[in-house]
Amino acid sequence: MKTYNNLFDKICSFQNLHLAYLKARKCKRYRNEILRFSYNLEANLTNLQKELSNQTYQHGSYREFIVYDLKKRHIKTAPFRDRVVHHALCNIIEPIFNKGFIFDSYACLEKKGTHKAIKRLEIFLKSISVSAKRTLDERKIYCLQCDISKYFNSIDHQILFNLLKKKIADKKTLWLIKKILDSSYDKKLGVGIPIGNLTSQLFANIYLNELDQFIKHKLHLRYYLRYMDDFLILGFGKKKLHGTKVQIREFLKNQLRLKLHSKKANIFPANKGINFLGYWSFGNYRLLRKTTIKRFIKRMKKYQKMLNKKVLSKGKFNNSLQSWTTYTNFANSYKLIKILSNELKVNLIK
């Protein structure tokens, strides 16, 4: 396996730090913290470069908050200065690791994402259906869908660091990675990475790439795809998929010290629809989740009241509508959009 050395000078170069700054401020440039850093940009980047080069760099404290989406999430946000360092590191090491990822890993990767993952799932559903007809296989097509329990909070630092060392031989780059890893975790257990870090997204993919390789090259399963810690497998025969589930559970436990979510590791007939990444996929069409529609209606009614009281700007209200329209247009939802447009008295039809 090829290892990479002499990476640290590239990470610390002023050009790379400036690019990292531009990426870190994207869509957030007018926040006070970023404006302060930008005011003395050259001096701040030069100081950061010196601290990194001299290995005197110290990671700052995180701002912590709770986000209530589909579930409660504890988010930690690093100071902007440190986010620049995260981008600088990822600019150099991410391409090294991306080469080794399987095609059907979709989270936080360039030219991939939720929509690409759902389209790939639909290709799988059509392909396995054609295969069944061609071989006169009358068994049902089943889906094994799994989620890993408390994934980010369970990532073992020593295992992760050993995986990183397989590719990176540069001691100074490993020192920087260790600094970032040690900036926020359970010091007693040596586990956990903050959800809010850019580096965490890369580290999380590197960690579960071990599972990807096991499933593709040891179990030789064709119809497998993963989006971060949410993954699924299509196959014939419920009993066989139960055996696959046991093998995956053992691999995660023994190799990565992870656990499958007890309530989110299920096997079911694929023709009933697969609830994946915000949509119900049926192969030849896709629908929105009812819970998502209910949340949207509740949120929009709240925003309309805020707009009427002039607590919310028209621009932010329209941005929310645009975001929803983009989301719904990916599904077969024309009739639903007409109904919601009438109910909310807004134009959602584009």
Buried (B, 14 or more C-beta within 10 A) or exposed (E): EEEEEEBBEBBBBEEBBBBBBEBBBEEEEEEEBBEEBBEEEEEBBEEBBEBBBEEEBEBEEBEEEEEEEEEEEEEBBBBBBBBBBBBBBBBBBBEBBBEBBBEBBBBBBEEBBBBBBBEBBBEBBEBBBEBBEEEEEEEEBBBBBBBBBEBBBBBBBEBBBEBBEEBBBBEBBBEBBEBBBEBBBEEEEBBBBBBBBBBBBBBBBBBBBBBBEBBBEEBEBEBBBBBBBBBBBBBBBBEBBEEBBEEBBEBBEEEBEBBBBEEEBEBBEBBEBBBBBBBBBBBEEBBBBEEBBEEBEEEBEEBBEBBEEEEBEEEEBEEBBEEBBEBBBBBBBEEBBEEBEEEBEBEBEE
